[in-house]
Amino acid sequence: MIAWGAESAQVIVSQGLALAVLAWLQTSPEFMVEGVIAWQQDISLMTANFTGALRLLVGFAWPMVYFTAFFSGHRKKPDYEIKLDGEDSAPVVGILLPALYVLFIATKASLNLVDAGVLLVLYFAYLFVLNRFPAKHEDHANEMERVPRWILSHKKPVRNILILSCFVTGGTLVFLLAEPFVESLKALALVLGIQTYFFVQWVAPFLSEFPEFVSAFYWARTVKKAAMSLMNTVSSVIAELTLLVALIPIVYSFSRGEVSSIPFDYEHRLEIYLTVVQSLLGFLFLVNMRFSFYEAVGLFSLWFFQFLFPDTHREVILVYLLWMLLEIIQIFRGRRRLAAFPVFFNLWRKHIEKKP
C-alpha cells in the first residue's frame, strides 16, 4: 500500500522525495526498536541494532534487488546492469557525507547531541535537494502498475487524498504491528536459545525492515523499475545513517534525564567501522550510475560471510578496504567514472541554483 502511494506521488513531488518518505515510513519499525533500546541505555545493543540494519540494506537488500530484476527480466547474463536515472545521482551522492560523518563518530569514540544535530542537518539538506527536483509528468502513469494508474485516473483532489491515504494507512499498519511482531519474535528467540546480541543485530533488522523488502522486490521484478527499487533501499541507507543514528543520543539523554554522550569501546567502534566501510564500498559501486552482477555478488558474499563467521570483523574490514582501493585505482586509471557527481551538479544548477 505504501509502495502504491510512493509510485503515485511521483506526479506530485519528485521520485526521490517520494522514495525518501517511503523509506522513512518503511523503516519506522527499526526506529522504534532502536528507540526502545536507547531508552534502556544498552549501548552494546544500540550499536548492534543500527549496524545490523545498515549492513542488511547494503549487503542483502541491494543484491536482492539486483537478482530479482536479473531473474524477473529474463536477462540472466552476467553483463546485465541496473542503470540509474539522472535524478538517482542525488541519493547516490547523498550516501557519502553521512557515511564519512559516522566514520568520524566512530573515530572519536562517542555519540552526542551535537552529532545528532549534524546528522539531522545532513538529512534535511538531502530532502531539500530532492524537493527541488521536478515531479514526473502524468503521462508517466501509463508505465505504472494497475493500482497507481487507477489512483492517478481521478481528479486532483481525489487523487491527492488517495495517495495520502496509502501513506497514512500503510504507515499506521507498519507502526501498530511492528512492536508486537518484534516482541513475539524476541520471545521465540529466547525459547530457541538464540543470543540476544545476535538476534538484535541479525534477526530483528530483517524483521523490522521486511515492509521495505516487499516494496523493493515488488518494483524490482519489473526491469524498468529496478533502478527505482534500488533507490528505495539507498534512501533507507541515508535515513538510517542520519535519522536513526541521530535518534540514539536524543532518546538516551531523555532516558538519563540529562544531556549525555554515548561512549563507544573498541568492539563498538569495530562494528561501526565495518558498517561504514561496507556503505562506502556500496557508494563506490553506484557512483558510476550502474549496479552490476559482480558488485551484487560481492556485497552479498561479504555480508553472508559475516553472518556465518561473526568474529571476523577485522578481516572483513580489510577486504572491504582493499576492494575500495581497487575501485579507486580503477577511477584514477579511467576505467571507472564518477558519473554521479557531474550528473548531480548539472541537476543542481538546473533545478536548485535557478530557483529562488
CORLINNOR-V128634 format. One line per field, one symbol per residue. ss: DSSP state (H for helix, E for strand, L for the rest). burial: I if it has 24 or more other ideal C-beta (glycine too) atoms within 12 Angstrom, else O. Layout:
# CORLINNOR-V128634
ss: ???
burial: ???
This chain:
# CORLINNOR-V128634
ss: LHHHHHHHHHHLLLHHHHHHHHHHHHLHHHHHHHHHHHHLLLHHHHHHHHHHHHHHHHHHHHHHHHHHHHHHLLLLLLLLEEELLLLHHHHHHHHHHHHHHHHHHHHHLEELHHHHHHHHHHHHHHHHHHHHLLLLLHHHHHHLLHHHHHHHLLLHHHHHHHHHHHHHHHHHHHHHHHHHHHHHHHHHHHHHLLLHHHHHHHHHHHHHLHHHHHHHHHHHLLHHHHHHHHHHHHHHHHHHHHHHHHHHHHHHHHHHLLLLLEELLHHHHHHHHHHHHHHHHHHHHHLLLEEEHHHHHHHHHHHHHHHHLLLLHHHHHHHHHHHHHHHHHHHHLLLLLLHHHHHHHHHHHHHHHLLL
burial: IIIIIIIIIIIIIIIIIIIIIIIIIIIIIIIIIIIIIIOOOIIIIIIIIIIIIIIIIIIIIIIIIIIIIIOIOOOOOOOIIIOIIIIIIIIIIIIIIIIOIIIOIIOOOIIIIOIIOIIIOIIOOIIOIIIIIIIIOOOIIOOIIOOIOOIIOOOOOOIOOIIIOIIOOIIOOIIOOIOOIIOOIIOOOOOOOOOOIIIIIIIIIIIIIIIIIIIIIIIIIIIOIIIIIIIIIIIIIIIIIIIIIIIIIIIIIOOOOOOOOIOIOOOIIIIIIIIIIIIIIIIIIIIIIIIIIOIIOIIIOIIOOIIOOIOOIOOIIOIIOOIIOOIOOOOOOOOIOIIIOOIIOOIIOOIOOOOO
